[in-house]
Structures are given as C-alpha cells and as structure tokens.
Amino acid sequence: MLTQVPVTDIIRKQRDFFATGKTKDVKWRIEQLKRLKQAVVDDQEAIINAVKADLGRPEFEAYFEIAAITEINYAIKHLKSWVKPKKVAVGLEQFPASGKIYPEPLGVVLIISPWNYPFQLLISPLVGAIAAGNCAILKPSEISTHTSAAIANLIHKTFDPAYIALVEGDADTSKALLAEKFDHIFFTGGTAIGKIVMEAAAKHLTPVTLELGGKSPCIVDADTDLKDTAKRITWGKYLNAGQTCIAPDYLLVDRRIKSDLLTEMQKCVQDFYGQEPEKSPDYARIISHRHFDRLVPLLKEGEIVIGGQTRPEDKYIAPTVIDGVSWDSPIMEEEIFGPILPVLEYSNFNDAIAQINARPKPLALYLFSKDKHKQQQVLQQTSSGGVCLNDTVMQVGVTTLPFGGVGDSGMGNYHGKASFDTFSHFKSVLKKGFWFDLNWRYPPYNGKLSLFKRIIG
C-alpha cells in the first residue's frame, strides 16, 4: 500500500519520472486521460456504491460524481490546441522579433479533496494536472472512507505511482504531505483548513489553488416565477442533504413574497421527498456524527417553518427552513453545510446588496428575478466566485465556465481550459533576429532621449 511508503520517497520517484520528460509528450497525456476515463467507466458501480455508503446519496445524485467524465472528454478533445504556443504582438521597438507564450507543466503537484463530493472533486482537478503534463499525488478525504478506498483501488491499478500516486490517511498524513515541497497544491475544503494549507505552502513558496466555500446568498426578488424559483432553490439546497459548497446558504427575500415563497417551498419538499423525507430513497444523510452534532444546535435558531426533525442514529436531518433569523444570529456566522436554510427579508433591494457586501465574498451568489436592471445591479455591485441567475448549483456543470472562489471563498479556478491553465506555467519567449539592429538603445545616449520618449509614447 502506498500509505506505507514514506511521502518523501513517493515525491522523489515522481520527480525522477518527471525529469524523463515523458509527461511532456501530448500524445502520451491523451493516452493517460483515456486510461483514466476507462477506469472510471469500469469502476462506476463501485464508485456509486461507495458514495452511497458514505453519504446515503440516492443513485441519481451519486452519478453526479461520474460526471467527471465530461471533464476528461473535454480535455481530450481540446488538449492539442491548448498546448500550442500562442503568438503575441511584441511592438515595433523590438523589430525584428517574435513573441510566443509556451504552456509547460509545473512538475509534481498535490491534490487534496473533500468528503462531500469525494470522487468528482478529486478526479476533476486530476484531469487538469494530467492534461498539463504533471505528476500528481492525491490525498482523498479520510471521512468518506468507502469512496477513498474505491478511488485508491482505481488509481493503483491504472497508474504507475511514480506518475500518479494516491495516499490515504488522516490529518497526520496530510500534515506530512504539506511539509514537503510541491510545485502546486490544489485544495478543496473549508476555510480554516485552507489557511493551514496556504501557511504550509508559503514555507516553500508553493503556489496554491484554494476551493473553499462560505455563505452563498440567494436573493429572491418579487418579480420572479415563484413556482420555478421555489423548485430550483429547494433542489439546490437539499441536494446531498445540503452538503454542497455552492448550495444556497441563506435566503434573502423581498418581504412582499416571503410567505408565498415559503408555501411553495413546503410543497416542493413534499413533492420531492414525500410526507416523511426520512423514508425517501432520494434524500441523503449527514456524513458523520460529528457533523450531525455540529448542525443540530442550529435548529434552535429562529422559527422552524419547514422540517426540523432529526434522527441521530441515522444521521438524518430533515429538509429545514428557519424564519425569523437576524443577521446577528449564530446561524449566520459560518457556512451551514447542511439541510438547514435560514430566511431573511428585505424591503429595499439596495439594502439587500449592502448586507451581502458587508460580509466575506461568497463562492456563489444567486438571484431570482426577471428584472434585468436588478440582474445587472447584482453583477456590477457584488463580488463572488460566480453568479447564477434564476437557478442554483447548475453553473458548476458548465465546463466552459471557470469555477473558483474569491477572497475568503478561495483563490484560483478550474474546469475545462481553466484546469489546464491552473496546472501550467505560461513561459514567455522573445525571439530576436540578427539581420537588423537599431542602435537607439545602446550607449552613448547623447541625443537619443527624445527618440526614446517617442517610442514609449
């Protein structure tokens, strides 16, 4: 098992393998992507079962993990164009010259994934690392034990550990990995651990991509389609029992429609999960008793208007909506990361935006409104990792849209071409010719300053 091999030995072997130059061959990279795709296809039943065992996810939602195949397909299709050097203009003062930007691999990278989407959020960045020509060490979450074992089996039988290695283990294993020097660290998880990762990386001047989270607001304007709005919010919030980094964390609703919206959401919960969501085959569970115990006290906030039931032995918390919450309530202090949705109201749209801007920048921001002026106002006056208008969560499935946070919600992005870019260094190259050489830049400088001023404009 790789967990028994010292981390330093794995890194040394990967650096030796990278030094052979094999990973720089584009055809070889494409072959590895195809191998990864086939491995996912072959093991998809085991992956689905593992995710269900860890999170109680219904099979339909578990298949979201297999959606990583779309990332692989996209990379295979476009990689040859991504790796081509890009010509750039260099300016008349450089004549005769040409400029190009060459993407090149970084070297040995570390990818640390979370437990909430334990397969997809490890494989998706791995696609970028492979496409860019790197070696990689993978560290899945130890909390999602069944999925970690399934990924370990897939990686071990598909790749030489000198190229792609997977290390299982607890926080001590992560600590040992972070003590080493990598050429890039890609971390998905909570803000607190993200700070630890960044601090460790700083000791080696290692660049990082941090995919974190935060309290993603969902604004609901009076000018909206209430039925579709309720349906899309309910789905996005209670998908994976709320354990989604871009799930709506709280509702900010125009007070004129709040009651009607909550009534529609109550209907949606019943339509989706029945009178007793606990018995629904389509509703997931909390990942661990520790996280269950973290969430239950939040149910004491405000007034529960939907749900609120719990079952500790099953790590079950019902799809819950809590009204009567204030901005100073404890439930508004940190990301909830569970099936509990607090509701706040506003009378003035500008005040709603001001409240959002008074808090750390979220990973996602949602607005439900037919009003194009308000849509534009949100886009121009707020800052977030991404925005989705009139839907929730679906933006993460668009390969051509870079995904990532800003400020407290993270740094850097990935998906599609952005994944390739994240794991690449773009080397600038200026090539000069010898057949013509103006002497304007060489000493003596007497009489040349006026010419130089005209050149720099």
C-alpha positions as CSV (number, residue, x, y, z in Angstrom):
1,M,0.0,0.0,0.0
2,L,1.2,3.5,-0.8
3,T,0.3,4.7,2.7
4,Q,3.2,2.6,4.0
5,V,5.7,4.3,1.7
6,P,7.3,7.4,3.1
7,V,5.9,10.5,1.4
8,T,9.4,11.7,0.6
9,D,10.1,8.5,-1.4
10,I,6.9,9.0,-3.5
11,I,7.9,12.6,-4.3
12,R,11.4,11.6,-5.2
13,K,10.2,8.9,-7.6
14,Q,7.8,11.3,-9.2
15,R,10.5,14.0,-9.6
16,D,12.7,11.3,-11.3
17,F,9.8,10.3,-13.6
18,F,9.0,13.9,-14.4
19,A,12.7,14.5,-15.3
20,T,12.5,11.9,-18.0
21,G,10.3,14.3,-20.0
22,K,7.7,11.6,-20.7
23,T,4.8,13.7,-19.3
24,K,5.5,16.5,-21.8
25,D,4.5,14.3,-24.7
26,V,1.0,15.4,-25.7
27,K,0.0,12.0,-27.2
28,W,1.1,10.3,-24.0
29,R,-1.0,12.7,-21.9
30,I,-4.0,12.0,-24.1
31,E,-3.4,8.3,-23.6
32,Q,-3.4,8.8,-19.8
33,L,-6.6,10.7,-19.9
34,K,-8.2,7.9,-21.9
35,R,-6.9,5.4,-19.4
36,L,-8.5,7.4,-16.6
37,K,-11.8,7.6,-18.4
38,Q,-11.9,3.9,-19.0
39,A,-11.1,3.3,-15.3
40,V,-14.0,5.5,-14.3
41,V,-16.3,3.7,-16.7
42,D,-15.2,0.3,-15.5
43,D,-15.4,1.2,-11.8
44,Q,-18.6,3.3,-11.8
45,E,-20.7,0.8,-10.0
46,A,-18.1,0.6,-7.2
47,I,-17.9,4.4,-7.0
48,I,-21.7,4.8,-6.9
49,N,-21.9,2.2,-4.1
50,A,-19.1,3.8,-2.2
51,V,-20.6,7.3,-2.3
52,K,-24.0,5.9,-1.2
53,A,-22.3,4.1,1.7
54,D,-20.6,7.3,2.8
55,L,-23.4,9.8,2.3
56,G,-26.5,7.9,1.8
57,R,-26.9,9.5,-1.5
58,P,-29.6,8.3,-4.0
59,E,-28.2,6.6,-7.1
60,F,-29.2,9.6,-9.3
61,E,-27.2,12.1,-7.2
62,A,-24.3,9.7,-6.8
63,Y,-24.0,9.7,-10.6
64,F,-23.0,13.4,-10.3
65,E,-19.6,12.0,-9.3
66,I,-19.3,10.2,-12.6
67,A,-19.9,13.5,-14.4
68,A,-16.1,13.9,-14.1
69,I,-16.1,12.0,-17.4
70,T,-17.3,15.1,-19.1
71,E,-14.2,16.9,-17.9
72,I,-12.0,14.1,-19.3
73,N,-13.8,14.2,-22.7
74,Y,-13.4,17.9,-22.9
75,A,-9.7,17.8,-22.2
76,I,-9.1,15.0,-24.7
77,K,-10.9,17.0,-27.4
78,H,-9.1,20.3,-26.8
79,L,-5.7,19.4,-25.4
80,K,-3.8,19.7,-28.7
81,S,-5.0,23.3,-29.2
82,W,-4.3,24.2,-25.5
83,V,-0.6,23.1,-25.7
84,K,0.2,25.1,-28.9
85,P,2.4,28.1,-28.3
86,K,0.4,31.3,-28.7
87,K,1.8,34.1,-30.8
88,V,1.6,37.6,-29.4
89,A,2.5,41.1,-30.7
90,V,5.8,42.4,-29.5
91,G,5.8,46.0,-30.7
92,L,7.8,47.9,-33.4
93,E,10.6,48.7,-31.0
94,Q,11.6,45.0,-30.8
95,F,11.9,44.7,-34.6
96,P,12.9,42.2,-35.9
97,A,11.4,39.9,-33.3
98,S,8.5,37.5,-32.5
99,G,6.9,36.6,-29.2
100,K,5.2,33.4,-28.1
101,I,3.7,32.0,-24.9
102,Y,4.5,28.4,-24.2
103,P,2.4,26.4,-21.7
104,E,4.6,24.0,-19.7
105,P,3.9,21.6,-16.8
106,L,4.8,22.6,-13.3
107,G,6.2,19.3,-12.1
108,V,4.9,17.4,-9.1
109,V,1.5,18.6,-7.7
110,L,-0.6,17.7,-4.7
111,I,-4.4,17.5,-4.9
112,I,-6.3,17.3,-1.6
113,S,-10.0,16.6,-1.9
114,P,-13.0,16.9,0.4
115,W,-15.7,14.4,1.6
116,N,-18.9,15.9,0.2
117,Y,-18.3,15.0,-3.5
118,P,-15.4,12.7,-2.7
119,F,-14.8,11.3,-6.2
120,Q,-15.7,14.2,-8.5
121,L,-13.7,16.8,-6.6
122,L,-10.6,14.6,-6.7
123,I,-10.8,13.4,-10.3
124,S,-11.8,16.8,-11.8
125,P,-8.6,18.6,-10.8
126,L,-6.6,15.5,-11.6
127,V,-7.8,15.8,-15.2
128,G,-6.2,19.3,-15.4
129,A,-3.0,18.0,-13.8
130,I,-2.7,15.2,-16.4
131,A,-3.6,17.4,-19.3
132,A,-1.0,20.0,-18.3
133,G,1.7,17.3,-18.1
134,N,2.3,16.9,-14.4
135,C,2.9,14.1,-12.0
136,A,0.4,14.1,-9.1
137,I,-0.1,12.9,-5.6
138,L,-3.7,12.5,-4.5
139,K,-5.0,12.8,-0.9
140,P,-8.7,11.9,-0.6
141,S,-10.7,12.7,2.5
142,E,-10.4,10.1,5.3
143,I,-14.0,11.0,6.3
144,S,-15.5,9.5,3.2
145,T,-13.8,6.2,3.9
146,H,-15.6,4.0,1.3
147,T,-15.1,6.4,-1.6
148,S,-11.4,6.9,-0.5
149,A,-10.9,3.1,-0.8
150,A,-12.7,3.0,-4.2
151,I,-10.5,5.8,-5.6
152,A,-7.4,4.2,-4.2
153,N,-8.2,0.9,-6.0
154,L,-8.9,2.8,-9.2
155,I,-5.7,4.8,-9.2
156,H,-3.4,2.0,-8.0
157,K,-4.5,-0.3,-10.9
158,T,-4.5,2.4,-13.5
159,F,-1.3,4.4,-13.0
160,D,2.3,3.9,-12.0
161,P,2.7,5.6,-8.6
162,A,5.9,7.2,-10.0
163,Y,3.4,9.2,-12.1
164,I,0.1,9.3,-10.3
165,A,0.1,8.2,-6.6
166,L,-2.7,8.1,-4.0
167,V,-2.0,8.4,-0.3
168,E,-4.7,7.5,2.2
169,G,-4.6,8.6,5.8
170,D,-5.8,11.0,8.5
171,A,-4.8,14.6,9.4
172,D,-1.2,13.4,10.2
173,T,-0.8,12.1,6.6
174,S,-2.0,15.5,5.3
175,K,0.4,17.2,7.6
176,A,3.3,15.1,6.4
177,L,2.4,15.9,2.8
178,L,2.1,19.6,3.4
179,A,5.6,19.6,5.0
180,E,7.0,18.7,1.6
181,K,7.8,20.9,-1.3
182,F,5.4,20.6,-4.3
183,D,5.2,22.6,-7.5
184,H,1.5,23.3,-6.9
185,I,-1.1,22.5,-4.2
186,F,-4.8,22.2,-5.1
187,F,-7.0,22.1,-2.1
188,T,-10.8,21.8,-1.8
189,G,-12.4,22.1,1.6
190,G,-13.2,24.5,4.4
191,T,-11.7,28.0,5.0
192,A,-10.0,27.0,8.3
193,I,-8.0,24.1,6.7
194,G,-7.4,26.3,3.6
195,K,-5.5,28.7,5.8
196,I,-3.3,25.8,7.1
197,V,-2.6,24.7,3.6
198,M,-1.6,28.2,2.5
199,E,0.6,28.6,5.5
200,A,2.4,25.4,4.8
201,A,2.8,26.2,1.1
202,A,4.2,29.6,1.9
203,K,7.2,28.0,3.6
204,H,8.2,26.6,0.2
205,L,6.8,29.4,-1.9
206,T,4.5,26.8,-3.4
207,P,1.5,28.3,-5.4
208,V,-1.9,27.2,-4.3
209,T,-5.4,26.8,-5.6
210,L,-7.9,27.0,-2.7
211,E,-11.5,26.0,-3.4
212,L,-13.3,26.9,-0.2
213,G,-16.9,27.9,0.4
214,G,-18.7,30.5,2.5
215,K,-22.2,31.7,3.0
216,S,-23.6,31.8,-0.5
217,P,-26.7,34.1,-0.6
218,C,-29.8,33.6,-2.6
219,I,-31.7,36.7,-3.3
220,V,-35.4,36.4,-4.3
221,D,-37.0,39.4,-5.9
222,A,-40.7,40.0,-6.0
223,D,-40.6,39.9,-9.8
224,T,-40.0,36.2,-10.3
225,D,-41.8,33.0,-11.1
226,L,-42.5,31.7,-7.6
227,K,-43.1,28.0,-8.5
228,D,-39.9,27.6,-10.6
229,T,-38.0,29.7,-8.0
230,A,-39.1,27.5,-5.1
231,K,-38.4,24.3,-7.1
232,R,-34.9,25.3,-8.0
233,I,-34.0,26.6,-4.6
234,T,-35.3,23.5,-2.9
235,W,-33.4,21.2,-5.2
236,G,-30.1,23.2,-4.9
237,K,-30.3,23.4,-1.1
238,Y,-31.3,19.9,-0.2
239,L,-29.2,18.1,-2.9
240,N,-26.7,15.9,-1.0
241,A,-28.6,16.9,2.2
242,G,-27.2,20.4,1.8
243,Q,-23.6,19.3,1.8
244,T,-22.6,21.2,-1.3
245,C,-20.2,24.1,-1.2
246,I,-22.3,26.2,-3.6
247,A,-25.7,25.3,-2.1
248,P,-27.7,28.4,-1.2
249,D,-26.7,29.1,2.4
250,Y,-29.4,31.6,3.2
251,L,-32.4,33.2,1.5
252,L,-32.7,37.0,1.3
253,V,-36.3,37.5,0.1
254,D,-38.5,40.5,-0.7
255,R,-40.8,40.7,2.2
256,R,-43.8,41.0,0.0
257,I,-43.5,37.5,-1.4
258,K,-41.8,35.7,1.5
259,S,-44.9,33.9,2.8
260,D,-45.8,32.8,-0.7
261,L,-42.3,31.5,-1.4
262,L,-42.2,29.5,1.8
263,T,-45.5,28.0,1.0
264,E,-44.3,26.9,-2.5
265,M,-41.1,25.5,-0.9
266,Q,-43.1,23.5,1.5
267,K,-44.9,22.0,-1.5
268,C,-41.6,21.3,-3.2
269,V,-40.2,19.5,-0.2
270,Q,-43.3,17.3,-0.1
271,D,-43.2,16.7,-3.9
272,F,-39.5,15.8,-3.8
273,Y,-39.3,13.7,-0.7
274,G,-42.9,12.9,0.4
275,Q,-44.6,13.5,3.7
276,E,-41.7,11.8,5.5
277,P,-38.4,12.7,3.9
278,E,-36.7,10.3,6.3
279,K,-38.2,7.4,4.3
280,S,-37.4,8.9,0.9
281,P,-34.9,7.0,-1.2
282,D,-34.0,10.3,-2.8
283,Y,-32.7,12.1,0.3
284,A,-29.1,11.8,1.6
285,R,-27.6,11.7,5.1
286,I,-25.1,13.8,7.0
287,I,-21.6,12.4,6.5
288,S,-20.7,11.8,10.2
289,H,-22.0,12.1,13.7
290,R,-19.5,14.9,14.3
291,H,-21.1,17.0,11.6
292,F,-24.6,16.0,12.7
293,D,-23.8,17.2,16.2
294,R,-22.4,20.5,14.7
295,L,-25.7,21.1,12.8
296,V,-28.3,20.2,15.4
297,P,-27.8,23.3,17.6
298,L,-28.6,25.5,14.6
299,L,-32.1,24.2,14.7
300,K,-32.7,26.2,17.8
301,E,-32.4,29.4,15.8
302,G,-35.5,31.4,14.8
303,E,-38.8,29.7,13.9
304,I,-38.8,26.4,12.1
305,V,-41.4,26.7,9.3
306,I,-40.4,23.5,7.3
307,G,-38.9,20.3,8.7
308,G,-36.7,20.4,11.8
309,Q,-36.9,16.7,12.6
310,T,-33.8,14.7,13.4
311,R,-32.7,11.1,13.9
312,P,-29.2,10.8,15.4
313,E,-28.7,7.1,14.8
314,D,-29.3,7.6,11.1
315,K,-27.5,11.0,10.9
316,Y,-30.8,12.3,9.5
317,I,-31.8,16.0,9.5
318,A,-35.0,16.8,7.6
319,P,-35.0,19.5,4.9
320,T,-35.4,22.5,7.1
321,V,-36.3,26.2,6.6
322,I,-36.0,28.6,9.5
323,D,-37.7,32.0,9.5
324,G,-37.3,34.9,11.9
325,V,-33.5,34.9,11.7
326,S,-31.4,38.1,12.1
327,W,-28.1,39.0,10.6
328,D,-26.5,38.6,14.0
329,S,-27.8,35.1,14.7
330,P,-25.2,32.4,15.2
331,I,-26.5,30.5,12.2
332,M,-25.3,33.5,10.1
333,E,-21.8,33.3,11.3
334,E,-20.4,30.4,9.4
335,E,-21.2,28.3,6.3
336,I,-24.0,25.8,7.3
337,F,-23.1,22.9,5.0
338,G,-26.2,21.0,5.8
339,P,-30.0,20.9,5.0
340,I,-30.9,24.0,7.1
341,L,-31.9,27.1,5.3
342,P,-32.4,30.4,7.2
343,V,-34.6,33.1,5.8
344,L,-34.0,36.9,6.0
345,E,-36.1,39.5,4.3
346,Y,-35.6,42.9,2.8
347,S,-37.8,45.9,1.8
348,N,-35.2,47.7,-0.3
349,F,-33.1,45.9,-3.0
350,N,-30.1,48.3,-2.4
351,D,-30.2,47.3,1.3
352,A,-30.1,43.6,0.4
353,I,-27.0,44.2,-1.7
354,A,-25.4,46.3,1.1
355,Q,-25.9,43.4,3.6
356,I,-24.2,40.9,1.2
357,N,-21.3,43.3,0.6
358,A,-20.8,43.8,4.3
359,R,-19.8,40.1,4.6
360,P,-17.0,37.9,3.2
361,K,-17.2,37.3,-0.5
362,P,-19.1,34.0,-1.2
363,L,-18.3,31.2,-3.5
364,A,-21.7,31.6,-5.3
365,L,-24.4,34.2,-5.4
366,Y,-27.9,33.5,-6.6
367,L,-30.5,36.0,-7.8
368,F,-34.1,35.1,-8.8
369,S,-35.5,38.0,-10.7
370,K,-37.0,38.8,-14.2
371,D,-35.8,42.4,-13.7
372,K,-32.8,42.9,-16.0
373,H,-31.8,46.1,-14.2
374,K,-31.6,44.2,-10.9
375,Q,-29.7,41.4,-12.5
376,Q,-27.1,43.9,-13.8
377,Q,-27.0,45.7,-10.5
378,V,-26.1,42.4,-8.7
379,L,-23.4,41.6,-11.3
380,Q,-21.9,45.1,-11.1
381,Q,-22.2,45.8,-7.3
382,T,-21.3,42.5,-5.7
383,S,-18.3,40.2,-5.8
384,S,-18.4,36.4,-5.6
385,G,-16.7,33.4,-7.0
386,G,-19.6,33.0,-9.5
387,V,-23.2,34.1,-10.1
388,C,-26.2,32.1,-11.3
389,L,-29.3,34.0,-12.3
390,N,-32.7,32.2,-11.8
391,D,-31.2,28.8,-10.9
392,T,-29.0,27.2,-8.3
393,V,-25.9,24.9,-8.4
394,M,-26.2,24.3,-12.2
395,Q,-23.4,26.7,-13.0
396,V,-20.9,24.2,-11.7
397,G,-21.8,21.8,-14.6
398,V,-20.7,24.2,-17.4
399,T,-17.2,23.1,-18.5
400,T,-16.5,26.3,-20.3
401,L,-17.1,28.4,-17.2
402,P,-14.1,28.6,-14.8
403,F,-15.1,27.6,-11.3
404,G,-13.5,29.1,-8.2
405,G,-13.7,31.5,-5.3
406,V,-12.6,35.0,-4.4
407,G,-11.4,36.4,-1.1
408,D,-12.5,34.1,1.8
409,S,-14.2,31.7,-0.6
410,G,-10.9,30.8,-2.3
411,M,-8.4,31.6,-5.0
412,G,-7.7,30.2,-8.4
413,N,-10.2,28.3,-10.6
414,Y,-10.6,25.2,-12.7
415,H,-12.9,23.2,-15.0
416,G,-12.2,22.9,-18.7
417,K,-9.4,25.1,-20.1
418,A,-9.1,26.7,-16.6
419,S,-7.9,23.4,-15.2
420,F,-5.2,23.1,-17.8
421,D,-4.2,26.7,-17.0
422,T,-4.1,26.2,-13.3
423,F,-1.6,23.3,-13.6
424,S,0.6,25.0,-16.2
425,H,3.3,27.7,-16.3
426,F,3.0,30.0,-19.2
427,K,6.5,30.7,-20.3
428,S,7.1,33.9,-22.3
429,V,9.6,33.7,-25.1
430,L,11.0,36.6,-27.2
431,K,13.0,35.6,-30.3
432,K,15.2,38.2,-32.0
433,G,16.8,38.2,-35.4
434,F,20.3,39.4,-36.2
435,W,19.8,40.8,-39.7
436,F,18.8,44.3,-38.5
437,D,19.7,46.2,-35.3
438,L,18.8,49.8,-34.5
439,N,21.3,51.4,-32.1
440,W,18.8,53.6,-30.3
441,R,19.2,51.7,-27.0
442,Y,23.0,51.5,-26.9
443,P,25.3,54.0,-25.2
444,P,26.3,56.7,-25.7
445,Y,22.8,58.0,-25.0
446,N,23.5,61.6,-26.0
447,G,20.7,62.8,-28.3
448,K,18.7,59.6,-28.0
449,L,16.3,60.6,-25.2
450,S,13.8,62.3,-27.4
451,L,13.6,59.3,-29.6
452,F,13.1,57.0,-26.6
453,K,10.3,59.2,-25.3
454,R,8.5,58.9,-28.6
455,I,8.9,55.1,-28.6
456,I,7.3,54.7,-25.1
457,G,4.6,57.2,-26.1
